Amino acid sequence: MARTAVFYHAGCPVCVDAEQQLATSLDPARFELEIVHLGESKDRIAEAERAGVVSVPAIVLEGRPYHINFGASLADVKG
Amino acid sequence: MARTAVFYHAGCPVCVDAEQQLATSLDPARFELEIVHLGESKDRIAEAERAGVVSVPAIVLEGRPYHINFGASLADVKG
């Protein structure tokens, strides 16, 4: 059964690079990848926060947050 | 042709988790993964620095550094 991977970003250059280089490099046989733009889907911010995301880009693998470099804080994304 | 992925760590709990959850989740069809313990292989620290690594755990994909959460600074690994 595929595991869930949710990549949260906000369209920033660091985010785009992490998405192209890292998020899309996960094994598609093991992960079902969802990409969420928190700037456009602000209703998903609370969900990201509950998973422990404090900045973007971040990827949540089976509920655990992995922050990848630093693009913007979640506070900045909220605006 | 497989692309190169080098995961640098220092044995810290954050490192071990990132290795198990993220580094080993890369698509094995596209990446050849090497795992380097910088605490044990101090001769590899300069190489990590040249790739832009400033903290561990980090993964370098085709020469570009992606820091994953924060375990320890490279300065601390040097001791």
Backbone of each chain as nested JSON, in Angstrom:
{
  "chains": [
    {"id": "A", "residues": [
      {"number": 1, "name": "MET", "atoms": {"N": [0.854, -1.196, 0.0], "CA": [0.0, 0.0, 0.0], "C": [0.888, 1.245, 0.0]}},
      {"number": 2, "name": "ALA", "atoms": {"N": [0.577, 2.19, -0.838], "CA": [1.394, 3.394, -0.936], "C": [1.288, 4.217, 0.35]}},
      {"number": 3, "name": "ARG", "atoms": {"N": [2.419, 4.759, 0.767], "CA": [2.435, 5.631, 1.928], "C": [2.164, 7.056, 1.448]}},
      {"number": 4, "name": "THR", "atoms": {"N": [1.695, 7.875, 2.365], "CA": [1.33, 9.24, 2.008], "C": [2.503, 10.196, 2.191]}},
      {"number": 5, "name": "ALA", "atoms": {"N": [2.76, 11.0, 1.176], "CA": [3.752, 12.064, 1.262], "C": [3.085, 13.354, 0.809]}},
      {"number": 6, "name": "VAL", "atoms": {"N": [3.088, 14.352, 1.688], "CA": [2.492, 15.635, 1.331], "C": [3.588, 16.692, 1.339]}},
      {"number": 7, "name": "PHE", "atoms": {"N": [3.791, 17.314, 0.186], "CA": [4.814, 18.355, 0.06], "C": [4.119, 19.706, 0.139]}},
      {"number": 8, "name": "TYR", "atoms": {"N": [4.478, 20.495, 1.164], "CA": [3.892, 21.826, 1.347], "C": [4.871, 22.884, 0.854]}},
      {"number": 9, "name": "HIS", "atoms": {"N": [4.366, 23.81, 0.07], "CA": [5.243, 24.889, -0.392], "C": [4.436, 26.173, -0.534]}},
      {"number": 10, "name": "ALA", "atoms": {"N": [5.12, 27.223, -0.959], "CA": [4.43, 28.499, -1.115], "C": [4.893, 29.2, -2.394]}},
      {"number": 11, "name": "GLY", "atoms": {"N": [5.382, 28.425, -3.336], "CA": [5.77, 29.005, -4.619], "C": [7.099, 29.73, -4.625]}},
      {"number": 12, "name": "CYS", "atoms": {"N": [7.812, 29.71, -3.487], "CA": [9.094, 30.411, -3.41], "C": [10.164, 29.647, -4.193]}},
      {"number": 13, "name": "PRO", "atoms": {"N": [11.241, 30.338, -4.603], "CA": [12.297, 29.663, -5.377], "C": [12.863, 28.447, -4.662]}},
      {"number": 14, "name": "VAL", "atoms": {"N": [13.108, 28.563, -3.356], "CA": [13.625, 27.41, -2.589], "C": [12.621, 26.262, -2.634]}},
      {"number": 15, "name": "CYS", "atoms": {"N": [11.313, 26.629, -2.599], "CA": [10.255, 25.615, -2.638], "C": [10.234, 24.887, -3.975]}},
      {"number": 16, "name": "VAL", "atoms": {"N": [10.308, 25.648, -5.05], "CA": [10.236, 25.063, -6.394], "C": [11.402, 24.119, -6.611]}},
      {"number": 17, "name": "ASP", "atoms": {"N": [12.578, 24.549, -6.179], "CA": [13.758, 23.71, -6.332], "C": [13.618, 22.419, -5.525]}},
      {"number": 18, "name": "ALA", "atoms": {"N": [13.171, 22.527, -4.275], "CA": [13.022, 21.333, -3.427], "C": [11.975, 20.389, -4.0]}},
      {"number": 19, "name": "GLU", "atoms": {"N": [10.935, 20.956, -4.579], "CA": [9.896, 20.115, -5.18], "C": [10.468, 19.333, -6.359]}},
      {"number": 20, "name": "GLN", "atoms": {"N": [11.164, 20.052, -7.237], "CA": [11.684, 19.41, -8.446], "C": [12.788, 18.415, -8.154]}},
      {"number": 21, "name": "GLN", "atoms": {"N": [13.628, 18.753, -7.177], "CA": [14.791, 17.902, -6.925], "C": [14.515, 16.79, -5.927]}},
      {"number": 22, "name": "LEU", "atoms": {"N": [13.743, 17.099, -4.875], "CA": [13.622, 16.122, -3.797], "C": [12.246, 15.454, -3.759]}},
      {"number": 23, "name": "ALA", "atoms": {"N": [11.195, 16.258, -3.73], "CA": [9.854, 15.674, -3.559], "C": [9.522, 14.706, -4.682]}},
      {"number": 24, "name": "THR", "atoms": {"N": [9.847, 15.087, -5.896], "CA": [9.515, 14.229, -7.036], "C": [10.503, 13.079, -7.196]}},
      {"number": 25, "name": "SER", "atoms": {"N": [11.483, 13.0, -6.291], "CA": [12.467, 11.922, -6.363], "C": [12.118, 10.749, -5.463]}},
      {"number": 26, "name": "LEU", "atoms": {"N": [11.022, 10.879, -4.71], "CA": [10.596, 9.764, -3.868], "C": [10.174, 8.599, -4.755]}},
      {"number": 27, "name": "ASP", "atoms": {"N": [10.32, 7.428, -4.207], "CA": [9.977, 6.208, -4.943], "C": [8.465, 6.153, -5.188]}},
      {"number": 28, "name": "PRO", "atoms": {"N": [8.041, 6.258, -6.436], "CA": [6.602, 6.254, -6.728], "C": [5.941, 4.91, -6.421]}},
      {"number": 29, "name": "ALA", "atoms": {"N": [6.753, 3.867, -6.276], "CA": [6.193, 2.561, -5.935], "C": [5.793, 2.51, -4.462]}},
      {"number": 30, "name": "ARG", "atoms": {"N": [6.382, 3.401, -3.67], "CA": [6.11, 3.361, -2.223], "C": [5.317, 4.558, -1.721]}},
      {"number": 31, "name": "PHE", "atoms": {"N": [5.346, 5.67, -2.482], "CA": [4.697, 6.885, -1.988], "C": [3.671, 7.446, -2.962]}},
      {"number": 32, "name": "GLU", "atoms": {"N": [2.59, 7.922, -2.37], "CA": [1.617, 8.673, -3.13], "C": [1.852, 10.134, -2.76]}},
      {"number": 33, "name": "LEU", "atoms": {"N": [2.338, 10.916, -3.714], "CA": [2.755, 12.287, -3.436], "C": [1.647, 13.288, -3.741]}},
      {"number": 34, "name": "GLU", "atoms": {"N": [1.366, 14.13, -2.747], "CA": [0.442, 15.246, -2.966], "C": [1.222, 16.533, -2.772]}},
      {"number": 35, "name": "ILE", "atoms": {"N": [1.029, 17.485, -3.671], "CA": [1.724, 18.768, -3.578], "C": [0.717, 19.851, -3.254]}},
      {"number": 36, "name": "VAL", "atoms": {"N": [0.965, 20.58, -2.159], "CA": [0.008, 21.578, -1.68], "C": [0.672, 22.953, -1.637]}},
      {"number": 37, "name": "HIS", "atoms": {"N": [0.103, 23.9, -2.35], "CA": [0.579, 25.29, -2.344], "C": [-0.202, 26.027, -1.265]}},
      {"number": 38, "name": "LEU", "atoms": {"N": [0.465, 26.275, -0.134], "CA": [-0.243, 26.863, 1.012], "C": [-0.644, 28.315, 0.78]}},
      {"number": 39, "name": "GLY", "atoms": {"N": [0.025, 28.984, -0.149], "CA": [-0.38, 30.357, -0.464], "C": [-1.72, 30.386, -1.176]}},
      {"number": 40, "name": "GLU", "atoms": {"N": [-1.963, 29.343, -1.955], "CA": [-3.229, 29.266, -2.703], "C": [-4.288, 28.469, -1.955]}},
      {"number": 41, "name": "SER", "atoms": {"N": [-3.85, 27.556, -1.104], "CA": [-4.784, 26.72, -0.337], "C": [-4.606, 27.001, 1.145]}},
      {"number": 42, "name": "LYS", "atoms": {"N": [-4.995, 28.201, 1.541], "CA": [-4.79, 28.604, 2.929], "C": [-5.602, 27.755, 3.905]}},
      {"number": 43, "name": "ASP", "atoms": {"N": [-6.61, 27.087, 3.398], "CA": [-7.403, 26.205, 4.267], "C": [-6.634, 24.957, 4.668]}},
      {"number": 44, "name": "ARG", "atoms": {"N": [-5.465, 24.728, 4.052], "CA": [-4.652, 23.559, 4.416], "C": [-3.563, 23.91, 5.442]}},
      {"number": 45, "name": "ILE", "atoms": {"N": [-3.441, 25.219, 5.773], "CA": [-2.376, 25.641, 6.694], "C": [-2.526, 24.981, 8.066]}},
      {"number": 46, "name": "ALA", "atoms": {"N": [-3.747, 24.93, 8.579], "CA": [-3.974, 24.345, 9.904], "C": [-3.542, 22.881, 9.93]}},
      {"number": 47, "name": "GLU", "atoms": {"N": [-3.821, 22.178, 8.84], "CA": [-3.436, 20.763, 8.727], "C": [-1.902, 20.621, 8.751]}},
      {"number": 48, "name": "ALA", "atoms": {"N": [-1.218, 21.522, 8.034], "CA": [0.248, 21.494, 8.018], "C": [0.792, 21.757, 9.421]}},
      {"number": 49, "name": "GLU", "atoms": {"N": [0.222, 22.727, 10.092], "CA": [0.66, 23.056, 11.454], "C": [0.471, 21.87, 12.394]}},
      {"number": 50, "name": "ARG", "atoms": {"N": [-0.652, 21.188, 12.263], "CA": [-0.907, 20.03, 13.131], "C": [0.139, 18.937, 12.911]}},
      {"number": 51, "name": "ALA", "atoms": {"N": [0.666, 18.859, 11.689], "CA": [1.691, 17.85, 11.39], "C": [3.079, 18.298, 11.868]}},
      {"number": 52, "name": "GLY", "atoms": {"N": [3.174, 19.553, 12.36], "CA": [4.445, 20.035, 12.878], "C": [5.238, 20.895, 11.913]}},
      {"number": 53, "name": "VAL", "atoms": {"N": [4.633, 21.256, 10.796], "CA": [5.323, 22.09, 9.811], "C": [5.419, 23.528, 10.335]}},
      {"number": 54, "name": "VAL", "atoms": {"N": [6.637, 24.08, 10.336], "CA": [6.817, 25.462, 10.782], "C": [7.354, 26.355, 9.669]}},
      {"number": 55, "name": "SER", "atoms": {"N": [7.853, 25.745, 8.605], "CA": [8.329, 26.534, 7.468], "C": [8.159, 25.715, 6.198]}},
      {"number": 56, "name": "VAL", "atoms": {"N": [8.239, 26.407, 5.071], "CA": [8.186, 25.73, 3.78], "C": [9.486, 25.977, 3.032]}},
      {"number": 57, "name": "PRO", "atoms": {"N": [9.91, 25.077, 2.165], "CA": [9.253, 23.819, 1.831], "C": [9.403, 22.77, 2.918]}},
      {"number": 58, "name": "ALA", "atoms": {"N": [8.389, 21.914, 3.018], "CA": [8.435, 20.807, 3.965], "C": [7.679, 19.638, 3.364]}},
      {"number": 59, "name": "ILE", "atoms": {"N": [8.108, 18.453, 3.76], "CA": [7.403, 17.273, 3.297], "C": [6.994, 16.476, 4.527]}},
      {"number": 60, "name": "VAL", "atoms": {"N": [5.743, 16.058, 4.537], "CA": [5.235, 15.269, 5.654], "C": [5.097, 13.83, 5.173]}},
      {"number": 61, "name": "LEU", "atoms": {"N": [5.899, 12.959, 5.777], "CA": [5.876, 11.536, 5.419], "C": [5.171, 10.78, 6.528]}},
      {"number": 62, "name": "GLU", "atoms": {"N": [4.044, 10.237, 6.208], "CA": [3.255, 9.49, 7.199], "C": [3.11, 10.26, 8.493]}},
      {"number": 63, "name": "GLY", "atoms": {"N": [2.784, 11.542, 8.368], "CA": [2.506, 12.352, 9.541], "C": [3.696, 13.044, 10.171]}},
      {"number": 64, "name": "ARG", "atoms": {"N": [4.924, 12.737, 9.704], "CA": [6.103, 13.361, 10.31], "C": [6.675, 14.438, 9.403]}},
      {"number": 65, "name": "PRO", "atoms": {"N": [6.976, 15.628, 9.969], "CA": [7.438, 16.752, 9.148], "C": [8.945, 16.751, 8.918]}},
      {"number": 66, "name": "TYR", "atoms": {"N": [9.326, 16.983, 7.67], "CA": [10.735, 17.16, 7.312], "C": [10.863, 18.485, 6.582]}},
      {"number": 67, "name": "HIS", "atoms": {"N": [11.526, 19.44, 7.256], "CA": [11.731, 20.752, 6.652], "C": [12.952, 20.671, 5.759]}},
      {"number": 68, "name": "ILE", "atoms": {"N": [12.826, 21.195, 4.553], "CA": [13.909, 21.098, 3.578], "C": [14.433, 22.5, 3.292]}},
      {"number": 69, "name": "ASN", "atoms": {"N": [15.655, 22.748, 3.684], "CA": [16.213, 24.091, 3.599], "C": [15.223, 25.08, 4.195]}},
      {"number": 70, "name": "PHE", "atoms": {"N": [15.223, 26.329, 3.759], "CA": [14.285, 27.296, 4.323], "C": [13.851, 28.273, 3.259]}},
      {"number": 71, "name": "GLY", "atoms": {"N": [12.535, 28.312, 3.009], "CA": [12.0, 29.26, 2.043], "C": [11.253, 30.368, 2.746]}},
      {"number": 72, "name": "ALA", "atoms": {"N": [10.287, 30.008, 3.579], "CA": [9.481, 30.99, 4.296], "C": [8.872, 30.321, 5.525]}},
      {"number": 73, "name": "SER", "atoms": {"N": [8.651, 31.117, 6.556], "CA": [7.994, 30.579, 7.737], "C": [6.503, 30.465, 7.467]}},
      {"number": 74, "name": "LEU", "atoms": {"N": [5.829, 29.605, 8.212], "CA": [4.398, 29.461, 8.038], "C": [3.688, 30.761, 8.4]}},
      {"number": 75, "name": "ALA", "atoms": {"N": [4.269, 31.507, 9.346], "CA": [3.686, 32.788, 9.727], "C": [3.671, 33.737, 8.524]}},
      {"number": 76, "name": "ASP", "atoms": {"N": [4.741, 33.716, 7.746], "CA": [4.807, 34.575, 6.555], "C": [3.803, 34.12, 5.499]}},
      {"number": 77, "name": "VAL", "atoms": {"N": [3.603, 32.822, 5.393], "CA": [2.657, 32.31, 4.41], "C": [1.227, 32.74, 4.758]}},
      {"number": 78, "name": "LYS", "atoms": {"N": [0.968, 32.775, 6.064], "CA": [-0.358, 33.234, 6.514], "C": [-0.589, 34.686, 6.129]}},
      {"number": 79, "name": "GLY", "atoms": {"N": [0.48, 35.475, 6.149], "CA": [0.428, 36.861, 5.712], "C": [-0.361, 37.763, 6.655]}}
    ]},
    {"id": "B", "residues": [
      {"number": 1, "name": "MET", "atoms": {"N": [20.748, 6.435, -16.484], "CA": [21.887, 6.408, -15.579], "C": [21.461, 6.939, -14.209]}},
      {"number": 2, "name": "ALA", "atoms": {"N": [21.836, 6.233, -13.18], "CA": [21.451, 6.644, -11.834], "C": [22.116, 7.958, -11.456]}},
      {"number": 3, "name": "ARG", "atoms": {"N": [21.354, 8.819, -10.783], "CA": [21.893, 10.062, -10.295], "C": [22.459, 9.817, -8.904]}},
      {"number": 4, "name": "THR", "atoms": {"N": [23.369, 10.682, -8.504], "CA": [24.033, 10.51, -7.221], "C": [23.291, 11.224, -6.102]}},
      {"number": 5, "name": "ALA", "atoms": {"N": [23.078, 10.526, -5.007], "CA": [22.515, 11.121, -3.799], "C": [23.422, 10.742, -2.641]}},
      {"number": 6, "name": "VAL", "atoms": {"N": [23.936, 11.742, -1.948], "CA": [24.791, 11.479, -0.792], "C": [24.114, 12.034, 0.452]}},
      {"number": 7, "name": "PHE", "atoms": {"N": [23.836, 11.161, 1.396], "CA": [23.199, 11.566, 2.645], "C": [24.275, 11.679, 3.717]}},
      {"number": 8, "name": "TYR", "atoms": {"N": [24.434, 12.902, 4.262], "CA": [25.435, 13.131, 5.298], "C": [24.748, 13.201, 6.656]}},
      {"number": 9, "name": "HIS", "atoms": {"N": [25.304, 12.495, 7.615], "CA": [24.724, 12.554, 8.947], "C": [25.828, 12.429, 9.989]}},
      {"number": 10, "name": "ALA", "atoms": {"N": [25.42, 12.447, 11.258], "CA": [26.414, 12.333, 12.326], "C": [25.894, 11.439, 13.442]}},
      {"number": 11, "name": "GLY", "atoms": {"N": [24.968, 10.565, 13.089], "CA": [24.486, 9.609, 14.071], "C": [23.482, 10.148, 15.073]}},
      {"number": 12, "name": "CYS", "atoms": {"N": [23.111, 11.434, 14.921], "CA": [22.165, 12.035, 15.857], "C": [20.753, 11.481, 15.619]}},
      {"number": 13, "name": "PRO", "atoms": {"N": [19.88, 11.571, 16.636], "CA": [18.515, 11.037, 16.474], "C": [17.786, 11.649, 15.278]}},
      {"number": 14, "name": "VAL", "atoms": {"N": [17.928, 12.956, 15.072], "CA": [17.276, 13.602, 13.922], "C": [17.829, 13.031, 12.619]}},
      {"number": 15, "name": "CYS", "atoms": {"N": [19.142, 12.737, 12.643], "CA": [19.792, 12.165, 11.454], "C": [19.256, 10.773, 11.143]}},
      {"number": 16, "name": "VAL", "atoms": {"N": [19.176, 9.938, 12.161], "CA": [18.734, 8.56, 11.972], "C": [17.309, 8.545, 11.43]}},
      {"number": 17, "name": "ASP", "atoms": {"N": [16.474, 9.379, 12.0], "CA": [15.08, 9.451, 11.542], "C": [15.012, 9.903, 10.092]}},
      {"number": 18, "name": "ALA", "atoms": {"N": [15.771, 10.94, 9.74], "CA": [15.74, 11.447, 8.363], "C": [16.267, 10.409, 7.388]}},
      {"number": 19, "name": "GLU", "atoms": {"N": [17.254, 9.651, 7.822], "CA": [17.803, 8.605, 6.957], "C": [16.75, 7.532, 6.702]}},
      {"number": 20, "name": "GLN", "atoms": {"N": [16.123, 7.079, 7.774], "CA": [15.152, 5.989, 7.635], "C": [13.9, 6.413, 6.889]}},
      {"number": 21, "name": "GLN", "atoms": {"N": [13.465, 7.66, 7.14], "CA": [12.198, 8.083, 6.563], "C": [12.339, 8.705, 5.182]}},
      {"number": 22, "name": "LEU", "atoms": {"N": [13.402, 9.51, 5.001], "CA": [13.481, 10.281, 3.761], "C": [14.549, 9.758, 2.801]}},
      {"number": 23, "name": "ALA", "atoms": {"N": [15.771, 9.616, 3.279], "CA": [16.862, 9.247, 2.37], "C": [16.594, 7.901, 1.703]}},
      {"number": 24, "name": "THR", "atoms": {"N": [16.114, 6.949, 2.476], "CA": [15.884, 5.624, 1.909], "C": [14.585, 5.551, 1.114]}},
      {"number": 25, "name": "SER", "atoms": {"N": [13.884, 6.674, 1.028], "CA": [12.627, 6.703, 0.279], "C": [12.793, 7.21, -1.148]}},
      {"number": 26, "name": "LEU", "atoms": {"N": [14.036, 7.585, -1.49], "CA": [14.283, 8.022, -2.864], "C": [14.085, 6.841, -3.811]}},
      {"number": 27, "name": "ASP", "atoms": {"N": [13.714, 7.173, -5.009], "CA": [13.471, 6.155, -6.032], "C": [14.775, 5.439, -6.391]}},
      {"number": 28, "name": "PRO", "atoms": {"N": [14.903, 4.164, -6.041], "CA": [16.158, 3.445, -6.324], "C": [16.417, 3.263, -7.817]}},
      {"number": 29, "name": "ALA", "atoms": {"N": [15.394, 3.462, -8.626], "CA": [15.574, 3.352, -10.072], "C": [16.287, 4.58, -10.625]}},
      {"number": 30, "name": "ARG", "atoms": {"N": [16.23, 5.675, -9.879], "CA": [16.812, 6.923, -10.373], "C": [18.024, 7.378, -9.584]}},
      {"number": 31, "name": "PHE", "atoms": {"N": [18.161, 6.892, -8.346], "CA": [19.249, 7.385, -7.504], "C": [20.122, 6.275, -6.953]}},
      {"number": 32, "name": "GLU", "atoms": {"N": [21.41, 6.565, -6.925], "CA": [22.353, 5.701, -6.239], "C": [22.684, 6.399, -4.935]}},
      {"number": 33, "name": "LEU", "atoms": {"N": [22.245, 5.819, -3.83], "CA": [22.359, 6.475, -2.529], "C": [23.612, 6.045, -1.775]}},
      {"number": 34, "name": "GLU", "atoms": {"N": [24.361, 7.049, -1.341], "CA": [25.501, 6.777, -0.467], "C": [25.247, 7.446, 0.874]}},
      {"number": 35, "name": "ILE", "atoms": {"N": [25.507, 6.745, 1.96], "CA": [25.279, 7.297, 3.293], "C": [26.62, 7.488, 3.977]}},
      {"number": 36, "name": "VAL", "atoms": {"N": [26.876, 8.726, 4.404], "CA": [28.184, 9.077, 4.978], "C": [28.011, 9.59, 6.4]}},
      {"number": 37, "name": "HIS", "atoms": {"N": [28.654, 8.934, 7.346], "CA": [28.656, 9.363, 8.753], "C": [29.865, 10.275, 8.945]}},
      {"number": 38, "name": "LEU", "atoms": {"N": [29.604, 11.579, 9.033], "CA": [30.717, 12.535, 9.089], "C": [31.476, 12.481, 10.411]}},
      {"number": 39, "name": "GLY", "atoms": {"N": [30.844, 11.947, 11.442], "CA": [31.553, 11.806, 12.715], "C": [32.617, 10.732, 12.613]}},
      {"number": 40, "name": "GLU", "atoms": {"N": [32.33, 9.711, 11.805], "CA": [33.285, 8.604, 11.638], "C": [34.209, 8.816, 10.438]}},
      {"number": 41, "name": "SER", "atoms": {"N": [33.72, 9.576, 9.446], "CA": [34.514, 9.827, 8.237], "C": [34.806, 11.318, 8.134]}},
      {"number": 42, "name": "LYS", "atoms": {"N": [35.635, 11.799, 9.047], "CA": [35.906, 13.231, 9.087], "C": [36.614, 13.726, 7.829]}},
      {"number": 43, "name": "ASP", "atoms": {"N": [37.229, 12.813, 7.096], "CA": [37.892, 13.204, 5.856], "C": [36.882, 13.566, 4.769]}},
      {"number": 44, "name": "ARG", "atoms": {"N": [35.594, 13.314, 5.001], "CA": [34.582, 13.672, 4.02], "C": [33.946, 15.034, 4.334]}},
      {"number": 45, "name": "ILE", "atoms": {"N": [34.311, 15.646, 5.471], "CA": [33.688, 16.905, 5.867], "C": [33.95, 18.005, 4.842]}},
      {"number": 46, "name": "ALA", "atoms": {"N": [35.177, 18.099, 4.346], "CA": [35.518, 19.15, 3.384], "C": [34.673, 19.024, 2.116]}},
      {"number": 47, "name": "GLU", "atoms": {"N": [34.465, 17.788, 1.687], "CA": [33.628, 17.524, 0.515], "C": [32.186, 17.992, 0.748]}},
      {"number": 48, "name": "ALA", "atoms": {"N": [31.661, 17.715, 1.944], "CA": [30.298, 18.148, 2.27], "C": [30.216, 19.675, 2.262]}},
      {"number": 49, "name": "GLU", "atoms": {"N": [31.212, 20.305, 2.833], "CA": [31.245, 21.769, 2.877], "C": [31.278, 22.364, 1.469]}},
      {"number": 50, "name": "ARG", "atoms": {"N": [32.058, 21.754, 0.615], "CA": [32.149, 22.261, -0.766], "C": [30.798, 22.177, -1.465]}},
      {"number": 51, "name": "ALA", "atoms": {"N": [29.989, 21.178, -1.094], "CA": [28.666, 21.026, -1.698], "C": [27.649, 21.984, -1.072]}},
      {"number": 52, "name": "GLY", "atoms": {"N": [28.071, 22.719, -0.036], "CA": [27.171, 23.687, 0.572], "C": [26.484, 23.202, 1.834]}},
      {"number": 53, "name": "VAL", "atoms": {"N": [26.878, 22.048, 2.329], "CA": [26.267, 21.514, 3.549], "C": [26.753, 22.321, 4.759]}},
      {"number": 54, "name": "VAL", "atoms": {"N": [25.808, 22.805, 5.573], "CA": [26.171, 23.545, 6.78], "C": [25.692, 22.849, 8.054]}},
      {"number": 55, "name": "SER", "atoms": {"N": [24.785, 21.895, 7.905], "CA": [24.307, 21.142, 9.061], "C": [23.897, 19.757, 8.601]}},
      {"number": 56, "name": "VAL", "atoms": {"N": [23.765, 18.856, 9.588], "CA": [23.284, 17.504, 9.286], "C": [21.984, 17.267, 10.039]}},
      {"number": 57, "name": "PRO", "atoms": {"N": [21.099, 16.425, 9.546], "CA": [21.244, 15.665, 8.315], "C": [21.044, 16.532, 7.079]}},
      {"number": 58, "name": "ALA", "atoms": {"N": [21.736, 16.139, 6.004], "CA": [21.573, 16.812, 4.725], "C": [21.755, 15.788, 3.616]}},
      {"number": 59, "name": "ILE", "atoms": {"N": [21.089, 16.049, 2.507], "CA": [21.272, 15.163, 1.363], "C": [21.703, 16.016, 0.185]}},
      {"number": 60, "name": "VAL", "atoms": {"N": [22.721, 15.571, -0.507], "CA": [23.215, 16.298, -1.676], "C": [22.777, 15.525, -2.915]}},
      {"number": 61, "name": "LEU", "atoms": {"N": [21.919, 16.169, -3.706], "CA": [21.412, 15.558, -4.932], "C": [22.08, 16.223, -6.11]}},
      {"number": 62, "name": "GLU", "atoms": {"N": [22.885, 15.472, -6.803], "CA": [23.606, 15.997, -7.96], "C": [24.296, 17.314, -7.632]}},
      {"number": 63, "name": "GLY", "atoms": {"N": [24.953, 17.345, -6.48], "CA": [25.751, 18.505, -6.114], "C": [25.028, 19.595, -5.354]}},
      {"number": 64, "name": "ARG", "atoms": {"N": [23.677, 19.468, -5.223], "CA": [22.949, 20.522, -4.516], "C": [22.543, 20.057, -3.117]}},
      {"number": 65, "name": "PRO", "atoms": {"N": [22.761, 20.925, -2.109], "CA": [22.496, 20.517, -0.731], "C": [21.047, 20.764, -0.299]}},
      {"number": 66, "name": "TYR", "atoms": {"N": [20.47, 19.781, 0.368], "CA": [19.139, 19.92, 0.959], "C": [19.25, 19.539, 2.421]}},
      {"number": 67, "name": "HIS", "atoms": {"N": [19.115, 20.548, 3.286], "CA": [19.18, 20.306, 4.722], "C": [17.812, 19.845, 5.191]}},
      {"number": 68, "name": "ILE", "atoms": {"N": [17.793, 18.795, 5.977], "CA": [16.537, 18.199, 6.423], "C": [16.432, 18.374, 7.933]}},
      {"number": 69, "name": "ASN", "atoms": {"N": [15.478, 19.183, 8.349], "CA": [15.354, 19.524, 9.77], "C": [16.731, 19.963, 10.279]}},
      {"number": 70, "name": "PHE", "atoms": {"N": [16.996, 19.8, 11.555], "CA": [18.3, 20.221, 12.066], "C": [18.745, 19.277, 13.164]}},
      {"number": 71, "name": "GLY", "atoms": {"N": [19.896, 18.666, 12.952], "CA": [20.449, 17.775, 13.968], "C": [21.647, 18.403, 14.64]}},
      {"number": 72, "name": "ALA", "atoms": {"N": [22.625, 18.832, 13.825], "CA": [23.844, 19.428, 14.347], "C": [24.505, 20.246, 13.246]}},
      {"number": 73, "name": "SER", "atoms": {"N": [25.2, 21.298, 13.651], "CA": [25.942, 22.086, 12.671], "C": [27.205, 21.337, 12.284]}},
      {"number": 74, "name": "LEU", "atoms": {"N": [27.733, 21.663, 11.116], "CA": [28.961, 21.016, 10.681], "C": [30.115, 21.387, 11.622]}},
      {"number": 75, "name": "ALA", "atoms": {"N": [30.034, 22.581, 12.181], "CA": [31.056, 23.013, 13.145], "C": [31.074, 22.084, 14.347]}},
      {"number": 76, "name": "ASP", "atoms": {"N": [29.893, 21.678, 14.813], "CA": [29.813, 20.765, 15.956], "C": [30.341, 19.381, 15.598]}},
      {"number": 77, "name": "VAL", "atoms": {"N": [30.096, 18.957, 14.356], "CA": [30.568, 17.641, 13.924], "C": [32.098, 17.619, 13.896]}},
      {"number": 78, "name": "LYS", "atoms": {"N": [32.675, 18.764, 13.501], "CA": [34.143, 18.854, 13.485], "C": [34.707, 18.712, 14.89]}},
      {"number": 79, "name": "GLY", "atoms": {"N": [33.948, 19.222, 15.876], "CA": [34.324, 19.094, 17.285], "C": [35.54, 19.903, 17.659]}}
    ]}
  ]
}
